[in-house]
């Protein structure tokens, strides 16, 4: 400021060197960044002298003013940028562009601010404008960054579309979208993981494993590793599941009761198979059975194995169920002819129950019924065998109509005497010889195949 005052004083003197002093005064103003005042001094001098030196100085100061204002504007933009106020930063950088349109840094900064704002199309457009105006190769690097972000944005949009299709259970289009994303960015793991999840949901474990192992060859990802480990665990469970179902199917076909009970009581069967009821299995593999031979698990204690026609039990088959009485496990099965999903035709039932005695001991009771069944009920000639601890204690032959045991008649066709309300249905046979005892039943007795018939008054020989 002292220099400015001195130059002004010198300029007011008579016969002073106007051009020299005007240049000095202009530099003094430039020293305090007052370019407008400096240019004012120089222009006033040029009006008086029209000297070339002053003209050149005006051009120089004009350029220096542009540099100064450009840097100041860029600096203000940088402050906004560092504070993550990207819109304000862009406004300042745009002002800088108006000052010096061919400076590459303005385009760089604007593009980077757009990228930080997630506006990748705008960033790309800015870089392309800058390349056209500045011809600077420096902008190509930012262009590559913007294009990569655009591809990643497109990738994420495709993934979102795929996930929406899967949510709607449109697996075909969902899988196609995941595959499209893989082709777009094969080095990204998200599409592989998403598609693997679909395959796991569809229980296509081998397909998921193949996909993930292929991805791991060119992608390092902990999430991929975790998903692959999960797929292998599920595949191992599936292998054990298939072996277990195959073994159970064979055991039921052979009526290997010990093996059936062991499998159905196993922790794996209860936790990994029975939880998915109903479960359909055929010798060709697990799946929905419509025709042929197969096995259906209805509960963890109830199954059917045999002929199936159009999803209906029809032909030869076995219905097996685990039972419980007094805290002891038993079992029950029907083996024979089926029609319309119900026992119809020749067959037999077998029931085993274990009971505790007062002295703490246990006894096993078994009843075998053979004959014909109609819609699950006993029909026509029937035979019951009674066992205690695997020893036969008696048998009885009788006639039944729609599950109701018919009264036994004498040689004249007249009903035999009752025992109170109970009526006889047949002679008890022991050790192959008829006894003088009759087998009596209560009125309202109904016998058939459980659980198809609500049986009343269970048979017993004491």
Secondary structure, 3 states (H helix, E strand, C coil): CHHHHHHHHHHCCCCCCHHHHHHHHHHHHHHCCCHHHHHHHHHHHHHHHCCHHHHHHHHHHHHHHHHHHHHHHHHHHHHHHHCCCHHHHHHHHHHHHHHCCCCHHHHHHHHHHHHHCCCHHHHHHHHHHHHHHHCCCHHHHHHHHHHHHHHHHHHHHHHHHHHHHHHCCCHHHHHHHHHHHHHHCCCCCHHHHHHHHHHHHCCCHHHHHHHHHHHHCCCCCHHHHHHHHHHHHHHHHHHHHHHHHHHHHHHHHHCCHHHHHHHHHCHHHHHHHHHHCCEEEECCEECCCCEEEEEEEEECCEEEEEEEECCEEEEEEEEEEEEEECCEEEEEEEEEEEECCEEEEEEEEEEEEEEECCCCCEEEEEEEEEEEEECCEEEEEEEEEEEECCEEEEEEEEEEECCEECCCECCCCCECCCECCEEEEEEEEECCEEEEEEEEECCCCECECCCCCCCECCCCCC
